[in-house]
Amino acid sequence: MGVPVGSILAQGQLGTTQAEVYRTPVGKRSYIAAFRVLALSGPAQTVVVYLKKSGGTATEIDRCELTSAFWSAEFVEGPLWPLNAGDAVEAKTTTAAVVNYTLMGGEAS
């Protein structure tokens, strides 16, 4: 049986410092299907995304430039991002409270 990946796992606004936006719960495995960002206003925004293995150090996996208001980007292309319990997705942007994010996927036991 497949894992449903159409659920919203996390959403909010990115800050200017690298911070966790989602962590796989204990006893679960997550599958990230989409990580979307949208600039609401202001000048160009650089968005940086990191993956962090449980107990490890975060590693930058992608970045994009949102050149003006209402530009958007999606980071997951191709296969799903599989995460084990305790693994996390982290992100940051240039200006706080200007970039919304939505992380979609599914969790399985």
N, C-alpha and C positions, 0 to 999 in steps of 0.2 A: 504494500500500500504506500502511495506517495505521501509526502509531507505537504499539507496545505501552505501555500506561501503568499496568500493574499491578505494577510492580517497586518495592521499597523502595529509594529513593535515599539516604536518610539517616535515622538515628534516634538518640536520646539524651535528655539532660536539658538543659533551658534554664537559663542562668545569669541573674544580675541585671544584667549589662551587655550591651549590644547586641553580638552576635557572629554570625559566619557559621555557618549550619547546613548549607548546601549551596552548591557552586559547580559550574557546568556545565564539564565538562572541555574542554580544548583540542581543536578539531576536531569538536566535537559540538554538538548543539542539544538542549535539554531541554524536556520538556513536563510541567509539574507538574499532577497530577490531584487531589491531596489533601494538605493539611497539617493533621494532627490533633494536638491537644494534650489531655493528661489530667492533672488535679491529683491527686496521690497522697495528700496530707494537708494539714493546716494550715489557716490562714485563707484568705480570698479572695485570688485571684491575678489580676493584670492581665497579660495576655500581649499583646505588641506584635510585629507582623510587618513587615518591611521588604523591599523589592526594591532591588537595587543593580546598575545596568548596569556592565559592564566599564569600569574607569577612571573611573567616575562617583561620585556621592554617593548613599548609601542614602536612600530615601524611604519613610516610613511608609505602608503600604497598608491596614492593618487592625489592630484590637485587640479583645480580648474580656475579660470578667470571668468567671472561674471561681469561683463563690461559695462552694464548699465541696469537701471531699475527694470524689474520684471523679466530679467534673463534667468534661465534655469539650466540645470545640468543634472545628469543621472550618472552615478558612478559604477553601478554593477552592469557589466555587459558580458554576455555569454553565460558560463556556468554560475550557479549559486555560490555564495560565500558560505562554506560550512564552518560553524563555530562550536567548540565544545564548552561545557560548563565552565564559567568563569572567564571565558574569552570576551573581549570587549571591542567595540568600535568607538574611536575617538575622532574629534574634528575641531577645527578652529577656522575663523575667518578674519578679515581685515578690520571690520567695524562691528562692534557688538550691537545686538538687537536689530540687525538689518537683513540677515539671511535666515529664512525659515528652512527647516529640514524635516523630512519624513523618511523613516526607515521601515521598509515593508519586507515581510518574509513569513516564516513559520517556526514553531518550536515543536520538538518531539521528545518523548521520554526515552 
